[in-house]
């Protein structure tokens, strides 16, 4: 690291220089800075023209240098210079460092009898951590302030705590930080000033280190922002949300990872995301250039890194949709001048669709040419073969849904049993059962768990990413050609797609990587030994299930398998022919989809959806047969924070009438988006029954929408609409509990609780206005009392910016 760091040190900064600008020039620079915060390419309709002579250019006054740091390594590699030139020679040196590191690890493993591996990202404060080394080097070379971006809130806190031996502030700066901190917490009650989240932050801030993420208390988050602006924070550990703020630049930006979890899988950062965060580096008028350091723990393709750093942002795509709130408001207030169809015709979504039509036509022509060139010989035979495989897969899925009932499958889930796991479209392949546990029953207030609440701890093949400090993200299956690690993953019974007859012995202690690696080798060897697939348990002959439906399913599968095995393609498969058929099928399907898109007017689709949604509104009593908005609809017009259909249903079916204002606040919290808790939800009796009524009403509304031909999954609708994770917290807070007491009831971050409570207050005010509009005085008073019971203490403390 010393050589590369010295190279960085030679580049002088302008930290002490004074720069004055002409007001017009300063105004223009601010507009350019604002433009850089929009990291999407926007297609502007031709009817819109600029009213200003001056245009905004994509120009960066302070150039950036992009370095890569291989974890466990000892140097920085300049991959993109200040002229935005990609340095391929340095990238090749970076790749070589991984090869050398692997050889070094192998030799150490041979010498010591165990694997050493790369140094963990976090580590301890003793100096062994990669983050620690980088931050220390940045401070020594005076490249601060630095923002260290992580994609996990807990990882931010862990990295900040690992800096316990570092101190970046002078005594005078420490005194200033303490004074600002003491003044800031004066806006809180005496009992709230003693919260651990507040008391533990001061020692960190005094050393010039801070954390910033959405889960922090608002007062702490605002305090960190103010101190950072004043130069009293030298190292800030933040999530990507910090990159959205204006006037929060730093000299250096560090990325602890190039991959992020997007809800489905771990993927590389998009170019737009990287531009947004790296844009924090380089302060205009202070720094000659900004510095970005990217930490990577595995080899990357050159094009992947180049696209991430130098690529163009993703285009801005309209997600316009018709909501019941919009439809009802247009019906009640437009007075015939602006209809829903008028809004659709003039939407950005419709503009983008019409603009894309010529490109779609070109793509269809290109695909038709490709389809004509593909070999079509033997297509009927291949199609027949694949149809058999598809029918078997569908029957096996139906069979497994019956077999995986706890009373049938638990006996066979003994340790060492091989099971196949599939989660939606994600195939995990074969894994090994370690243990089966049952979640404790949470009483009448608990949400029903799938598979009877049983969890199968299973050793599965996972993508690398486990850290010694335990901050492993959500596991995901490995990509083709990627290194594989075995990890214990909790699996619900419905996710089991096959049970094997085979059992293998497993070590008593699976914590050492060598023990898990031996299991991986055994599973891979079995795959080689049984190329046609591992032998599966027969539900009838092996599991002794005598159910008529299951017996019939097994019989159908066996008959289809006989046809499959007798098929000429099964014994002597022509791989080229099969690949050609598959590609031709994909091309033909894509051509049909594109032609359908060109043929079917997008406007007509919206008309169909509008008609179906209007049918839902009629069935629920929001509008009459002539489309006139009724009393129920007038209430829904005033609600846009929660699900307007569901909440008005509760207002009119008497659910709220039987509750006191504390129960109303708790039930209303289910409509507010919040972080999902990993803990089992346990509710007291007084709020368990209202929750059940809410779920029943949600299911009724979902079924009506499904009947009206709207594409909706009933179970998913209920799960996404009803979020009971803070019911108990809000109920106790409404009844007068302290904040210190309620944060012990959940593992959700304190800041997330406060943000949800404030949105809940806004929602209750909307409910109060809706009740007033329909003349429900008792409900109006109840919603007002519920709102008032929340508005106290740290939950609604004044902002430091006011």
N, C-alpha and C positions, 0 to 999 in steps of 0.2 A: 504493500500500500504506500510505502514511503516515496517511491519514485513517482508514482502517479500523483500523489498528494503534493509533492514538490512542484510538479508541472502545473498543478492548479494554483499553487501559491505564487507563481511568477506573474500571474495575470492580476494587475492592479485594479482595485475597485475605486469608485469615486465617492466613498462614504462621507468624506469631510467637505466635499465641494458644495457650493451654493449655486443653485440654478434658478433663474427667474424667467418666466415666460410671458409673452404677450397674452392678454386675456382671451383673445379670439383663438390663439393657438392652444391655450390651455383648455378652452371649451371643446375644440376639435379633438384634442387628445382624450378628453373624458368620453366623448361620443365613441371614439375608436375603442377605448377600454370597455365601454358598455357593449359594443358590437362583438368583442371577443368573448363575452360571457355567453353569447348565443352560439352554441357549437353545432348547429345543424344547418345544412344547406336548405334554403327556403325558396320554393318556386312561387313567384309573385304573379298573380293574375294580370293579364295584359291591360286590364282596365284601370289599374292602379299606377299612378305616376308620382314622381317625387315633386314636392312643392318647394324644395330647397335647391339652390344652385350647387352647393357643396355636397359631394358624395362621400360616403364612408369607405375607406380602403382597409383591406386586411393587412395592416402594417404593424410590426412589433418594434417599438423604439429600443427596447433592451433585448438583444439576441440571447438565445439559449444554447448551452452546451449540454449534451445528453451523455451521461456515463452509465456503464453497467458494472455492477459489483457481483461477482459469483459468490454465493454464500459458502462460507468455509474457506474462501480464498484469501488472498492478501494483496489485491490490487484493484484499481479502477481502470476501466477501458473506455476511452472516448469513442463512441459509436456514431454520433452525429455532431458535427462541429457547428460553430456559430453561423456559418453560411448555409446551413441545412444540407450539408454534404455527408452522405453515409460513408463511414470509414470501414470498408470491407476487411482491410488488413488487420485492424484491431478486433473486428468481430471474429476472425479466424483464430486470433490469439486467445480470445475469450473461450471459444469452443475447445481449444487445446488444453486450457486450464482444467476443464471438466474431465477430460481424458486422463490427465496427469493425476488429478485428485482421486479418480477411481482406482488407478494403479497403486497409488500410495495407500489407499484404504485397504486394498487387497493384500498388500505386503504386510501392513500392520495387523490385519486379521490373521494372516498366516503365522506371524511372530507371536501374537498375544493370545490367539485362540478365540478372539471375539472381534466383532465389527466395531470400527470407530465411528464411521459416518461423518457427514459434514456437521459443522457446528450449528447448533440450533439458532433460530432467529432471535429468540428472546434471551435465554440464558440467565445467568446471574449478574449482579453488579460488579463482580470481581474483574471484569474485563474480557471474559471469554465470549461475550455475545457479539454477533456481527453488528447489530444496531448500536451497541455500546461503542464499538470501535469506530464506526462511521461518524456518530455524533461527536465523539471525542476529537477525531481528526478535523471535523468541520469547525469546532470551537478553536482548536489550536491554530488553524489557518485563517481564522477570522472570516469564515464564510457564513456566519450567523446573521440574522435569525434563520432558523431552519424549520420547515414544516414536514413532519414525517407522516405520510398517509398510510393508513391501514384500512382494510375492508371489514374489520370487525371491531365493535366497540370495546369488547373485553380485551382484545389484543392491544388496542390503544393504551388502555390502563396498565396492562402488563408491561409493555415497553417503557412507559413512563416510570413505573416503579423500579424497573431494572437499572435506572440511572441514579440510584440512591447515593452513590459515591461521588457524583459529579455536582459541582456548584459553579454556576455561571454569573452570578450577580455579586456586585460589590456590596459593602456594608450599607452604603448610602442607598443603593437600589433596594436592598432588603427592607430598609426602614420605610421607603416609599411604598413598596408592595404591601407591607403590613398595615400602613395607615389607610391605603385605599381599600384593603380587605375589611378592616374594622368598620370603616364608614359604610361599605356596601352592605354588610350584614345587619346594620342597624334597622333596615327596612323589615327585618324578620322579628317574629316573637322571640322572647327569651328562650323558650324551650326548643324552638327550631334552630337557634344558633348553635346548639350542642349536637346537632345531627352528625353522625360519622362522616357523611358525604361532604360536610362543610369543614369540620375540624381537621380531617386528614388532608385537605387540599392546601392549607396554608403553608406547611413546611415545603411542599413541592413548589408552590408559586414563589416562595422566597429564594429558592435556588435557581429561578429562571426557567423552570420546567412546568409545562401545563398539559392538560388533556382537554379536547373539545369534541363532543359528539352529542347526538340528539337525546341520549339517555341521562345527561347531566341535569342537575337542578337549574332552572332558568337563571337564577341569580349568579350561580357559579359560571355558567356559560357566558353570560354578558360580562362578568368580571374578567374572565380570561380574554375576551375580545378587546376590552378596554386596555388591559395591561399589555397585550400584544401590540396594539396600535401605538402605545407609548414607549415601546422598545424595552419593556421590563420582562418580557418573556423571550428567551433566546432559543428554546427548543419546544415546539408545540407538536403534540401527538394527536392527530385528528383523523376523522373519517372523511369521505369524499364530499359530504355536505358542506364542509368549511370552504370548499373551492367555489361555492355559489355566491359567497359574500363579496362585496366591493370594498376596495381600499384596505385589503388585508394581504399585501404582498410580503414576500420574504426574499432573501438572497438565494437560498437553496431549498430545493424540494427533494424529499426521499420517498421512494415507493418501496414498501416492505414486501410487496408481491405484485406479480403481473397478472394474476388470475383472481377472479371474484366469483362468488356464488350468486347466480341470478334467479334462484328459486327452482331451477330445473337441473342445472349442472354447473361445474366450474369451467369458466371460459376466460380467454384472454380479454384484457381491457379493450374496449373499442377505441378507435382513434379519437372520437369526440370526447370520450371520458378522459383520455390521457391529455388531450389539449387543454381541457378545462382545469385539471389539477396542476399540470406542469406550468400553466399560465400564471400561477401564483409566484413563480420564481422570477427574480429580476425586478428591482425597484427603479422606476424611471427617475433619472436625475441623481441616483445614488450609486447604482451598480453599473459597471461597464458591460457585464453580461450576467445572466442568471445561470444557475447550475442545477441540473436534474440528475439524480442518482437512482438507478433502477436496480433493485435487488432481485436476482433470479436464483432458483435452487435446482434448475435442470436445464439441459440444452434446449435452445429454441431454434426454430427455422429462421434463416436470415430474413425471408420475406415477411414472416410473422412480426418480427421486431421492427422491420422497416415500415410496414403498414401501420403499426401501432403508433410509431413516433412521427412519421412523415405523411401518413395517410390523410385522406379527406374525411371530414365528419359525415356521419350518416345523414341522409336527407330527412327533412321533417315531413312526416306522413300524418295526415289527418286521421283522428280516431273518432270522428263525429258519429254520434249515435242518437237515436230518438229515446228520450226518457219520458216517463209518465208526467213528471214535473213540467217539462217543456210543453208537452201536448196539452195538458190541462190549462196551463197559463195562456197558451195561444188561443185555445177555445174560449176562455173566459174574458180575455182582455183585448183581443185583436179586433173585435167588432167587424170581422169580415175583411179587413184591409190586408193583414198579413196572416196567411194561413201556414200550416205546417209544411205543405208542399212548396210554398214560396221560399221558406227557410231552407228546405232541402236543395232546391234548384240553385240557390245562391250561396251554397256552402262551399268551403275550401275543399271538402272531400269530393264533391261533384266536379269541381274544377280540375283536381288532380286526376280523377278518373277519365275525364274527357281528353286531357292532355296526353294520357298514357296510351290511348287507343292506337295511334299510328305505330308506336313502338311494339305493341302487342302483335299487330299484323306482320311486321318484319320478323318477329320471333317465331310466329307460326310457320311462315315460309321456310325459315332456316331449319326448323324441326322436321317439316315435311320432307325436305331434301335429305336430312339425316336418316329418316325412317325408310326412304326409298333405297338407300345404299345398304341398309342392314340385311344380312342373310335371313331369308324367311323360310328356308327349307326345313321341314320337320317341325314347323311351328305348332301344328295341331297336336302332335305327340307330346311336345314339351308342355303345352297348355293343359293337356289331360293330366300329366304327371303333377303339375303344380296345383291343379284343382283338388287332387286327392290329398296332397299334403295340407292344403288349406282346410278341407273338411275335417281331417283328423285333428288339426289344431283347435278348431272350434268345438268339437265334441270333447276333447281333453279338457278344455277350459271349463265347460259345463260340468264335467265329471269332477274336477278338482274343487269346484265350489261346493259340492256335496260332501266330498271326502274330508275337506279341511274343517269340518265342524269339530269342536273340541272333544265331544263324546266319541268320535270315530278315530281321530288322528293322534291324540296325545299319547296313546300307548306306544305308538311307533316312532315318536320323536325322542328316542333315547340318544345319549351322547355318542357321537361318532357317525350317526346316520347321515348319508348324503341327501340333500334336498336341493331342488332347483327353485330359484327365487326370481320372480318377475314383478316389477312395479310399474304398471301402466305399459308404456312402450319401452321401458328400460329393462333389459335382460341382464341379470347379475350372474347367470350361469349356475354351476353346481357349487354348493357350500357345504359346510360340515356343522351339524348341530352340536352345540356346547352345553346348553342348558335351556330349560323351559321354566318361566316364572309367570305367576299370575299377579296382575296388579291388584292391590287391596281394594275391596269394595268401599266406595265413598258414600254409601247411603242413598237416600231418595233424591238428593240434590245433585248427584253425579251425572255427567253426560254418559250415555251408553258407549261402551268401547267395542270396536269391531273384533270379531273372533273370540267373543266372551272374555275379553281383557287379558288373554294369554299372549305372552311375548316369547319368541324363540330366539335366544342368543345364538347367532350363527357366524361361523368364520367364513367370510366372503372375500373374493378377490377384489381389491380396491386400488384406485389410483393413488400414487404416492402423495404424501402431504402431511403425514403424522409428525408432530414435533415432540421433542423431549419435554417441553414445558407443558404439554397437555392441551395446547390450543389448537387441536385438530378441527378443521371445518367439517361440515356434513360430508360423510363418505360418499363416493361415487364410483361406479365401475370404471376400470381402466380403458383408455382408448386403444385401438389396434396398434400393436408395436410398442406400447408404453410399458415401462417397468411395473411389475405387479407386487403388491404387498397384501398380506392376509390380516384382516382386522375383524374383531367381534362386532357385529352389527345387530341391533334389535330388529326382529322381523315379526310382523303380525301374521296370524294364521292365513288370512285370505291372500297373502302375497306368495304363498308356496304354490308353485306351478307343477311340481313333480316330486315323488318320493322314490328313492332308489332302494333296491334290495341290499345294496352294499353298505357295510359299516366298517369304519377304520378306527384304530386305536388312537386316542389323542393324549398328549402329555398332560399331567396334572396341573402344571403351571404354564400358562400360555403367555405370560408377560414377556419373556425373552423373545426377541425377533427370530432367533434361531429355531425356537419351538414352532412358531407359526410358519416359518419357511419350510420346515419338514412336512407340515400338513399340505402346503401348496404343492410341493414336489409329488406327494402321494396322489393328490387330486389330478395333477397333470399326467401322471403315469397311468392312472385309470382311464383318462380320456384317450390315451394312446392305445391302451389295451382293448378298449371298446369303441372303435371308430364309428360304429353305427349308433352309438348312444348307450349310456349306462342302463343296465336292466332295471326296470321299474317294478314297484310293488303292484300286484294285481289286486284290485279291491275285492274281488269275489273269492279267488283261491287263496290269496295270502292274508288279506285283512278280514276275511269271513263276513263280508257285508252281504246281506240277503235282500236288501231293498230292491223291489221290482224295477224301479226306474234306473237304478245304478247298474243292475244286471243287464238291462237292455242297452244302456250306454256302452258298457264294456263289450257287449256283443257287436254293436255297430262299429266300434273302433277296431276290433279284431278283424272284422270282414274287410274294412277299408285298408288295414295294414297288409292283409294278404294280397289285395289288388296292387298295393304300392310295391311290395317286395317282388311281385310277379311282373311288374312293369319293365319293359326292356331298358328304360333309362336308369333304373335303380341299380342294375348290375354293371352296366358299361356306360357311364355318363360321359357325354361329349361336352366338356366344360365350355368350349368355344361356342357350341350351339346354344347351350343354356344361357350363357352370358349375353349372347346376341338376342335371344328371345326376351330375356328380362329387360334389356335396354330398349328393345323395340316396344315392349309393353309400356315401359315408363314414358317413352317419347309419345306414343299414341294417347296415353292418358293425359299427358301435359297438353297435347294439341287439343284434345276434347275440352279440357278445362279452359284454355285460352279462348277457343272459339265460343264456348258457352258464355264467357265473360264479355266477349265482343257482341254476341247476339242479345244477351239479356241486358236490358237497360238497368243501370244502377238506380236510376230514378224509380223504375218499376219495382225494384226490390224494396226500396224505402216505402213505396206506396203499399206494398203487401204487408210490410211490417207495421206501418201506421194503421192499416185496417185491422190487423190482428190485435194490436195493442188497444185499439178502440173497442174491440169486442170484450177484452179483459175489463176495461173501465165500465162497460155497460153491465157485465155480469156482477161486478162488485158494487154497482150502484153509484159510481162517480159521475156518470152522464146518463141521460135518458136515450130513448130510441132515436130522437132527433139530433143527438149530439149536444144537447144543452147541459151545461155543468150544474150538478145538483149540490146539495149541502155537503155531502161527503167529499165531493171534488173540490169545493171551495176551501175546505180544510187542507187537502193535499197540496193545493196551490201554494201554500205558505211554508211547506216543509221541503228543504233540499239538503239537510245534513244527514238524515237517516233515510231508510227505505220508506217512501211516502205512502205506498199502498199498505204496507204492514202496520205502520204506526197509526194510520187512520182507522184500520180495521180494529185495532185495540181500543181506540177512542170510542168507536161506535158499538162494539160488542160488549162493553161494560167491564173490560179487564181492569182498566185504571180506576174505575169507580170503587172497587172493593179493596183498594190498597191505600195505605197512608203515604205521606209525601216522602218518607225515607225509602219505602219499597218502590215508589215511582221512580226516584232517582236511580236506584239500583237496576231496575228493569230497563230504564232508558239508556243506561250505560252499554247495554248489549248492541245498540245501534252504532256505537262509536268505534271506528277502526283503532286497533291497539296491537302492540306486540303480542305474539302468541306465547302464552306461558307453557313451560315444559312440565309443570307440576300438574298432578291430578286435581281436577276442580272439585272442591267440596263446599257445598252451600248449606246454610242454615235453613230450617223449615219455612220460615216466613218469606224467603225469596225463591225457594225451590219450586213451589207451586206456580207462581207467576211465570217463571222461566218455562215450565212445561206448557202453559197456555200460549206463551209466545211462540214456542216451537211448533205447536199444533196449528196456530194461525199462519205461520210461515209456510208450513207444508200445504195447507189449504190453498193459499195464494199461488204457490208454485204449481200445484196440480191444475188450477184454473188456467194459468198461462200456458201450460203444456197442452191442455185441451184446445186452446185457441191457436194452436200450431206455432207457438213460439219455441225456438230452440233453447230449451232449458232443462237442466238435470235437477230433479226435485231434491235429492239428498245434498247436492252441491249448493243449491240455493239456500237451503236451511242452514248449512254449515257456514256459508259465507256471510249470511245476513245476521245470524244470531251469534254474537261474540260475548260469552259470559265470563271472560277472564278477569274482569275487574268488579263484578257484581258485589262480592263480599267486601272489597276494599271501599267502594263507594257507599255501600250501606252503612258501614261502621263510621266512615268519615262524616256522613250526613247526620249520624246520631251523636257526634261530638268527640269521636276518638282523635287522638293526636296523630300527627304525621309519622312520628317514630313508631307508633303502634301499627298503623296500616301498612307500612312498607315491610313489616315482618310477615304479612299475610301472602305475599307473592314474590316471585323472582323477577318480575318486570322492573326495569330501571325506574328510578325516582322521577327523572325528567319525563319519561313516557307517561307515567301516572298523572303528572301535573298537566301535561299537554292534553291528555284525554279528558281530564276533569274540566278544563276550560272549554273544550269543544262540546262537552256534555252540557255545560251551562248555556252555551249558544243554542244547542238543540232544544233544551227545556224552554228557552224563551220563544223559539219558533212554535213549540207545542202550545205554549200559553196564548200566543197570537192566534193559532188555529182554533183553540177552544173559544176564544173571545169572538172570532168570526162566525162561529156556529151557535153562539148564545149559551155555551156550557159554562156557567159561572163557577160552579163547584170545581170542575176540572181546571179552569183557569186559575183559581186560587191554589189548587193543589200543585200545579206546575210551578207557580210563582214561589210557593213555600219550599219546594224541592230545590229550586235554583238558589234561593236564599240560604238554605242549609249547607250548600257547598262553598259559598263565597266567604271564606275566612282563611286566616293563617297563611302559610307558605304557598298553598295552592293558588292563591290570587294575590300574591305580593306584587307591589309595583315594580315596573321595569326600571333598571338603572339608567336607561336612555331617556326617561321622562323627567 
